[in-house]
Amino acid sequence: MCGFCKDCMKETETKLYHSELILNTKNISKSEGLGSKVELCLECYEKMVISEQIEYWKVHILEEKNRSMR
């Protein structure tokens, strides 16, 4: 898909990314769902996916830590 990256503002090949989950919330568990999608270039898309995965594991590790302390 060729389009315009909403993050770096370049006209290039893009992918659709679900913007509501990470871009607009600090706490993933409080997300209202996937919401609207934004066009991101492949580099920005990968950065967002990596950021989402890191945030997921931070939350998961914290939950496991809290669970093991009970």
Jmol script that loads the backbone (N, CA, C; Angstrom):
load data "model"
ATOM      1  N   MET A   1       0.851  -1.168   0.000  1.00  0.00           N
ATOM      2  CA  MET A   1       0.000   0.000   0.000  1.00  0.00           C
ATOM      3  C   MET A   1       0.902   1.238   0.000  1.00  0.00           C
ATOM      4  N   CYS A   2       0.661   2.145  -0.905  1.00  0.00           N
ATOM      5  CA  CYS A   2       1.456   3.369  -0.976  1.00  0.00           C
ATOM      6  C   CYS A   2       0.616   4.511  -0.416  1.00  0.00           C
ATOM      7  N   GLY A   3       1.215   5.265   0.495  1.00  0.00           N
ATOM      8  CA  GLY A   3       0.472   6.347   1.126  1.00  0.00           C
ATOM      9  C   GLY A   3       1.389   7.328   1.819  1.00  0.00           C
ATOM     10  N   PHE A   4       0.858   7.950   2.865  1.00  0.00           N
ATOM     11  CA  PHE A   4       1.556   9.012   3.580  1.00  0.00           C
ATOM     12  C   PHE A   4       1.674   8.618   5.045  1.00  0.00           C
ATOM     13  N   CYS A   5       2.908   8.502   5.542  1.00  0.00           N
ATOM     14  CA  CYS A   5       3.152   8.114   6.933  1.00  0.00           C
ATOM     15  C   CYS A   5       2.742   9.252   7.863  1.00  0.00           C
ATOM     16  N   LYS A   6       1.876   8.957   8.810  1.00  0.00           N
ATOM     17  CA  LYS A   6       1.380   9.971   9.753  1.00  0.00           C
ATOM     18  C   LYS A   6       2.423  10.329  10.809  1.00  0.00           C
ATOM     19  N   ASP A   7       3.470   9.522  10.967  1.00  0.00           N
ATOM     20  CA  ASP A   7       4.478   9.785  11.989  1.00  0.00           C
ATOM     21  C   ASP A   7       5.640  10.605  11.430  1.00  0.00           C
ATOM     22  N   CYS A   8       6.269  10.117  10.362  1.00  0.00           N
ATOM     23  CA  CYS A   8       7.437  10.818   9.810  1.00  0.00           C
ATOM     24  C   CYS A   8       7.080  11.730   8.637  1.00  0.00           C
ATOM     25  N   MET A   9       5.808  11.713   8.234  1.00  0.00           N
ATOM     26  CA  MET A   9       5.293  12.599   7.184  1.00  0.00           C
ATOM     27  C   MET A   9       5.943  12.376   5.819  1.00  0.00           C
ATOM     28  N   LYS A  10       6.283  11.124   5.519  1.00  0.00           N
ATOM     29  CA  LYS A  10       6.861  10.801   4.213  1.00  0.00           C
ATOM     30  C   LYS A  10       5.836  10.088   3.350  1.00  0.00           C
ATOM     31  N   GLU A  11       5.898  10.357   2.056  1.00  0.00           N
ATOM     32  CA  GLU A  11       5.071   9.625   1.110  1.00  0.00           C
ATOM     33  C   GLU A  11       5.862   8.398   0.689  1.00  0.00           C
ATOM     34  N   THR A  12       5.353   7.224   1.051  1.00  0.00           N
ATOM     35  CA  THR A  12       6.093   5.983   0.840  1.00  0.00           C
ATOM     36  C   THR A  12       5.152   4.794   0.981  1.00  0.00           C
ATOM     37  N   GLU A  13       5.684   3.600   0.911  1.00  0.00           N
ATOM     38  CA  GLU A  13       4.895   2.399   1.160  1.00  0.00           C
ATOM     39  C   GLU A  13       4.483   2.401   2.633  1.00  0.00           C
ATOM     40  N   THR A  14       3.204   2.127   2.891  1.00  0.00           N
ATOM     41  CA  THR A  14       2.705   2.189   4.266  1.00  0.00           C
ATOM     42  C   THR A  14       1.940   0.927   4.643  1.00  0.00           C
ATOM     43  N   LYS A  15       1.738   0.779   5.945  1.00  0.00           N
ATOM     44  CA  LYS A  15       0.883  -0.262   6.513  1.00  0.00           C
ATOM     45  C   LYS A  15      -0.088   0.434   7.455  1.00  0.00           C
ATOM     46  N   LEU A  16      -1.244  -0.179   7.654  1.00  0.00           N
ATOM     47  CA  LEU A  16      -2.206   0.370   8.603  1.00  0.00           C
ATOM     48  C   LEU A  16      -1.863  -0.119  10.000  1.00  0.00           C
ATOM     49  N   TYR A  17      -1.903   0.793  10.962  1.00  0.00           N
ATOM     50  CA  TYR A  17      -1.589   0.470  12.353  1.00  0.00           C
ATOM     51  C   TYR A  17      -2.743   0.930  13.231  1.00  0.00           C
ATOM     52  N   HIS A  18      -3.146   0.084  14.170  1.00  0.00           N
ATOM     53  CA  HIS A  18      -4.247   0.437  15.078  1.00  0.00           C
ATOM     54  C   HIS A  18      -3.759   1.481  16.074  1.00  0.00           C
ATOM     55  N   SER A  19      -4.234   2.689  15.921  1.00  0.00           N
ATOM     56  CA  SER A  19      -3.675   3.823  16.666  1.00  0.00           C
ATOM     57  C   SER A  19      -4.150   3.933  18.101  1.00  0.00           C
ATOM     58  N   GLU A  20      -5.315   3.478  18.427  1.00  0.00           N
ATOM     59  CA  GLU A  20      -5.875   3.722  19.755  1.00  0.00           C
ATOM     60  C   GLU A  20      -5.178   2.941  20.859  1.00  0.00           C
ATOM     61  N   LEU A  21      -4.623   1.788  20.564  1.00  0.00           N
ATOM     62  CA  LEU A  21      -4.089   0.923  21.610  1.00  0.00           C
ATOM     63  C   LEU A  21      -2.875   1.513  22.301  1.00  0.00           C
ATOM     64  N   ILE A  22      -1.877   1.927  21.554  1.00  0.00           N
ATOM     65  CA  ILE A  22      -0.646   2.444  22.158  1.00  0.00           C
ATOM     66  C   ILE A  22      -0.563   3.960  22.049  1.00  0.00           C
ATOM     67  N   LEU A  23      -0.926   4.511  20.945  1.00  0.00           N
ATOM     68  CA  LEU A  23      -0.711   5.937  20.730  1.00  0.00           C
ATOM     69  C   LEU A  23      -1.489   6.819  21.699  1.00  0.00           C
ATOM     70  N   ASN A  24      -2.658   6.377  22.128  1.00  0.00           N
ATOM     71  CA  ASN A  24      -3.511   7.259  22.923  1.00  0.00           C
ATOM     72  C   ASN A  24      -3.756   6.782  24.345  1.00  0.00           C
ATOM     73  N   THR A  25      -3.017   5.803  24.828  1.00  0.00           N
ATOM     74  CA  THR A  25      -3.233   5.333  26.186  1.00  0.00           C
ATOM     75  C   THR A  25      -1.927   4.911  26.827  1.00  0.00           C
ATOM     76  N   LYS A  26      -1.796   5.167  28.099  1.00  0.00           N
ATOM     77  CA  LYS A  26      -0.603   4.748  28.839  1.00  0.00           C
ATOM     78  C   LYS A  26      -0.782   3.339  29.389  1.00  0.00           C
ATOM     79  N   ASN A  27      -2.017   2.975  29.718  1.00  0.00           N
ATOM     80  CA  ASN A  27      -2.293   1.685  30.325  1.00  0.00           C
ATOM     81  C   ASN A  27      -3.052   0.826  29.321  1.00  0.00           C
ATOM     82  N   ILE A  28      -2.389  -0.173  28.766  1.00  0.00           N
ATOM     83  CA  ILE A  28      -2.996  -1.009  27.729  1.00  0.00           C
ATOM     84  C   ILE A  28      -4.285  -1.651  28.229  1.00  0.00           C
ATOM     85  N   SER A  29      -4.334  -2.050  29.497  1.00  0.00           N
ATOM     86  CA  SER A  29      -5.521  -2.715  30.022  1.00  0.00           C
ATOM     87  C   SER A  29      -6.734  -1.790  30.041  1.00  0.00           C
ATOM     88  N   LYS A  30      -6.527  -0.486  29.978  1.00  0.00           N
ATOM     89  CA  LYS A  30      -7.623   0.483  29.968  1.00  0.00           C
ATOM     90  C   LYS A  30      -8.005   0.903  28.547  1.00  0.00           C
ATOM     91  N   SER A  31      -7.375   0.304  27.540  1.00  0.00           N
ATOM     92  CA  SER A  31      -7.662   0.653  26.155  1.00  0.00           C
ATOM     93  C   SER A  31      -9.109   0.320  25.810  1.00  0.00           C
ATOM     94  N   GLU A  32      -9.698   1.136  24.978  1.00  0.00           N
ATOM     95  CA  GLU A  32     -11.073   0.902  24.544  1.00  0.00           C
ATOM     96  C   GLU A  32     -11.123   0.057  23.276  1.00  0.00           C
ATOM     97  N   GLY A  33     -10.064  -0.597  22.945  1.00  0.00           N
ATOM     98  CA  GLY A  33     -10.040  -1.437  21.760  1.00  0.00           C
ATOM     99  C   GLY A  33      -9.109  -0.886  20.712  1.00  0.00           C
ATOM    100  N   LEU A  34      -9.182  -1.457  19.542  1.00  0.00           N
ATOM    101  CA  LEU A  34      -8.239  -1.094  18.499  1.00  0.00           C
ATOM    102  C   LEU A  34      -8.539   0.259  17.874  1.00  0.00           C
ATOM    103  N   GLY A  35      -9.791   0.633  17.788  1.00  0.00           N
ATOM    104  CA  GLY A  35     -10.133   1.959  17.284  1.00  0.00           C
ATOM    105  C   GLY A  35      -9.735   2.184  15.840  1.00  0.00           C
ATOM    106  N   SER A  36      -9.459   3.434  15.505  1.00  0.00           N
ATOM    107  CA  SER A  36      -9.132   3.799  14.133  1.00  0.00           C
ATOM    108  C   SER A  36      -7.714   3.376  13.779  1.00  0.00           C
ATOM    109  N   LYS A  37      -7.435   3.376  12.494  1.00  0.00           N
ATOM    110  CA  LYS A  37      -6.107   2.982  12.026  1.00  0.00           C
ATOM    111  C   LYS A  37      -5.415   4.171  11.381  1.00  0.00           C
ATOM    112  N   VAL A  38      -4.088   4.180  11.480  1.00  0.00           N
ATOM    113  CA  VAL A  38      -3.291   5.217  10.836  1.00  0.00           C
ATOM    114  C   VAL A  38      -2.312   4.557   9.883  1.00  0.00           C
ATOM    115  N   GLU A  39      -1.930   5.308   8.857  1.00  0.00           N
ATOM    116  CA  GLU A  39      -0.927   4.820   7.916  1.00  0.00           C
ATOM    117  C   GLU A  39       0.454   5.149   8.451  1.00  0.00           C
ATOM    118  N   LEU A  40       1.327   4.141   8.487  1.00  0.00           N
ATOM    119  CA  LEU A  40       2.713   4.337   8.898  1.00  0.00           C
ATOM    120  C   LEU A  40       3.625   3.688   7.873  1.00  0.00           C
ATOM    121  N   CYS A  41       4.793   4.308   7.643  1.00  0.00           N
ATOM    122  CA  CYS A  41       5.778   3.683   6.767  1.00  0.00           C
ATOM    123  C   CYS A  41       6.281   2.420   7.464  1.00  0.00           C
ATOM    124  N   LEU A  42       6.982   1.577   6.737  1.00  0.00           N
ATOM    125  CA  LEU A  42       7.420   0.302   7.295  1.00  0.00           C
ATOM    126  C   LEU A  42       8.319   0.492   8.512  1.00  0.00           C
ATOM    127  N   GLU A  43       9.191   1.492   8.485  1.00  0.00           N
ATOM    128  CA  GLU A  43      10.091   1.739   9.616  1.00  0.00           C
ATOM    129  C   GLU A  43       9.307   2.194  10.854  1.00  0.00           C
ATOM    130  N   CYS A  44       8.406   3.140  10.681  1.00  0.00           N
ATOM    131  CA  CYS A  44       7.604   3.626  11.814  1.00  0.00           C
ATOM    132  C   CYS A  44       6.664   2.533  12.320  1.00  0.00           C
ATOM    133  N   TYR A  45       6.127   1.733  11.405  1.00  0.00           N
ATOM    134  CA  TYR A  45       5.257   0.619  11.781  1.00  0.00           C
ATOM    135  C   TYR A  45       6.012  -0.350  12.688  1.00  0.00           C
ATOM    136  N   GLU A  46       7.227  -0.717  12.284  1.00  0.00           N
ATOM    137  CA  GLU A  46       8.032  -1.633  13.099  1.00  0.00           C
ATOM    138  C   GLU A  46       8.343  -1.035  14.461  1.00  0.00           C
ATOM    139  N   LYS A  47       8.655   0.253  14.504  1.00  0.00           N
ATOM    140  CA  LYS A  47       8.925   0.916  15.786  1.00  0.00           C
ATOM    141  C   LYS A  47       7.707   0.831  16.704  1.00  0.00           C
ATOM    142  N   MET A  48       6.521   1.050  16.153  1.00  0.00           N
ATOM    143  CA  MET A  48       5.309   0.999  16.965  1.00  0.00           C
ATOM    144  C   MET A  48       5.025  -0.415  17.456  1.00  0.00           C
ATOM    145  N   VAL A  49       5.235  -1.409  16.598  1.00  0.00           N
ATOM    146  CA  VAL A  49       5.021  -2.800  17.004  1.00  0.00           C
ATOM    147  C   VAL A  49       5.997  -3.172  18.119  1.00  0.00           C
ATOM    148  N   ILE A  50       7.254  -2.798  17.965  1.00  0.00           N
ATOM    149  CA  ILE A  50       8.261  -3.081  18.993  1.00  0.00           C
ATOM    150  C   ILE A  50       7.888  -2.378  20.294  1.00  0.00           C
ATOM    151  N   SER A  51       7.484  -1.127  20.206  1.00  0.00           N
ATOM    152  CA  SER A  51       7.080  -0.371  21.392  1.00  0.00           C
ATOM    153  C   SER A  51       5.896  -1.044  22.082  1.00  0.00           C
ATOM    154  N   GLU A  52       4.940  -1.505  21.289  1.00  0.00           N
ATOM    155  CA  GLU A  52       3.768  -2.191  21.832  1.00  0.00           C
ATOM    156  C   GLU A  52       4.181  -3.484  22.535  1.00  0.00           C
ATOM    157  N   GLN A  53       5.084  -4.236  21.922  1.00  0.00           N
ATOM    158  CA  GLN A  53       5.542  -5.486  22.527  1.00  0.00           C
ATOM    159  C   GLN A  53       6.289  -5.233  23.833  1.00  0.00           C
ATOM    160  N   ILE A  54       7.128  -4.218  23.859  1.00  0.00           N
ATOM    161  CA  ILE A  54       7.862  -3.878  25.085  1.00  0.00           C
ATOM    162  C   ILE A  54       6.879  -3.502  26.189  1.00  0.00           C
ATOM    163  N   GLU A  55       5.894  -2.683  25.861  1.00  0.00           N
ATOM    164  CA  GLU A  55       4.902  -2.269  26.861  1.00  0.00           C
ATOM    165  C   GLU A  55       4.104  -3.471  27.361  1.00  0.00           C
ATOM    166  N   TYR A  56       3.739  -4.368  26.448  1.00  0.00           N
ATOM    167  CA  TYR A  56       3.010  -5.580  26.828  1.00  0.00           C
ATOM    168  C   TYR A  56       3.814  -6.386  27.844  1.00  0.00           C
ATOM    169  N   TRP A  57       5.100  -6.592  27.563  1.00  0.00           N
ATOM    170  CA  TRP A  57       5.922  -7.402  28.464  1.00  0.00           C
ATOM    171  C   TRP A  57       6.179  -6.705  29.787  1.00  0.00           C
ATOM    172  N   LYS A  58       6.289  -5.389  29.801  1.00  0.00           N
ATOM    173  CA  LYS A  58       6.427  -4.656  31.065  1.00  0.00           C
ATOM    174  C   LYS A  58       5.209  -4.908  31.953  1.00  0.00           C
ATOM    175  N   VAL A  59       4.022  -4.796  31.363  1.00  0.00           N
ATOM    176  CA  VAL A  59       2.785  -5.023  32.109  1.00  0.00           C
ATOM    177  C   VAL A  59       2.717  -6.474  32.575  1.00  0.00           C
ATOM    178  N   HIS A  60       3.040  -7.395  31.692  1.00  0.00           N
ATOM    179  CA  HIS A  60       2.986  -8.825  32.018  1.00  0.00           C
ATOM    180  C   HIS A  60       3.953  -9.166  33.155  1.00  0.00           C
ATOM    181  N   ILE A  61       5.170  -8.676  33.088  1.00  0.00           N
ATOM    182  CA  ILE A  61       6.172  -8.938  34.130  1.00  0.00           C
ATOM    183  C   ILE A  61       5.717  -8.349  35.458  1.00  0.00           C
ATOM    184  N   LEU A  62       5.169  -7.145  35.431  1.00  0.00           N
ATOM    185  CA  LEU A  62       4.670  -6.523  36.655  1.00  0.00           C
ATOM    186  C   LEU A  62       3.528  -7.342  37.255  1.00  0.00           C
ATOM    187  N   GLU A  63       2.611  -7.817  36.410  1.00  0.00           N
ATOM    188  CA  GLU A  63       1.512  -8.658  36.897  1.00  0.00           C
ATOM    189  C   GLU A  63       2.045  -9.935  37.531  1.00  0.00           C
ATOM    190  N   GLU A  64       3.011 -10.570  36.885  1.00  0.00           N
ATOM    191  CA  GLU A  64       3.597 -11.799  37.428  1.00  0.00           C
ATOM    192  C   GLU A  64       4.321 -11.527  38.740  1.00  0.00           C
ATOM    193  N   LYS A  65       5.011 -10.420  38.807  1.00  0.00           N
ATOM    194  CA  LYS A  65       5.722 -10.046  40.034  1.00  0.00           C
ATOM    195  C   LYS A  65       4.725  -9.843  41.173  1.00  0.00           C
ATOM    196  N   ASN A  66       3.643  -9.123  40.899  1.00  0.00           N
ATOM    197  CA  ASN A  66       2.610  -8.897  41.914  1.00  0.00           C
ATOM    198  C   ASN A  66       1.942 -10.201  42.331  1.00  0.00           C
ATOM    199  N   ARG A  67       1.713 -11.089  41.383  1.00  0.00           N
ATOM    200  CA  ARG A  67       1.076 -12.368  41.665  1.00  0.00           C
ATOM    201  C   ARG A  67       1.973 -13.240  42.543  1.00  0.00           C
ATOM    202  N   SER A  68       3.263 -13.215  42.284  1.00  0.00           N
ATOM    203  CA  SER A  68       4.187 -14.064  43.044  1.00  0.00           C
ATOM    204  C   SER A  68       4.435 -13.535  44.457  1.00  0.00           C
ATOM    205  N   MET A  69       4.108 -12.267  44.707  1.00  0.00           N
ATOM    206  CA  MET A  69       4.314 -11.683  46.031  1.00  0.00           C
ATOM    207  C   MET A  69       3.149 -11.969  46.979  1.00  0.00           C
ATOM    208  N   ARG A  70       2.068 -12.525  46.466  1.00  0.00           N
ATOM    209  CA  ARG A  70       0.888 -12.797  47.305  1.00  0.00           C
ATOM    210  C   ARG A  70       1.111 -13.979  48.194  1.00  0.00           C
TER     211      ARG A  70
END
end "model"
wireframe off; spacefill off
backbone 0.3
color backbone group
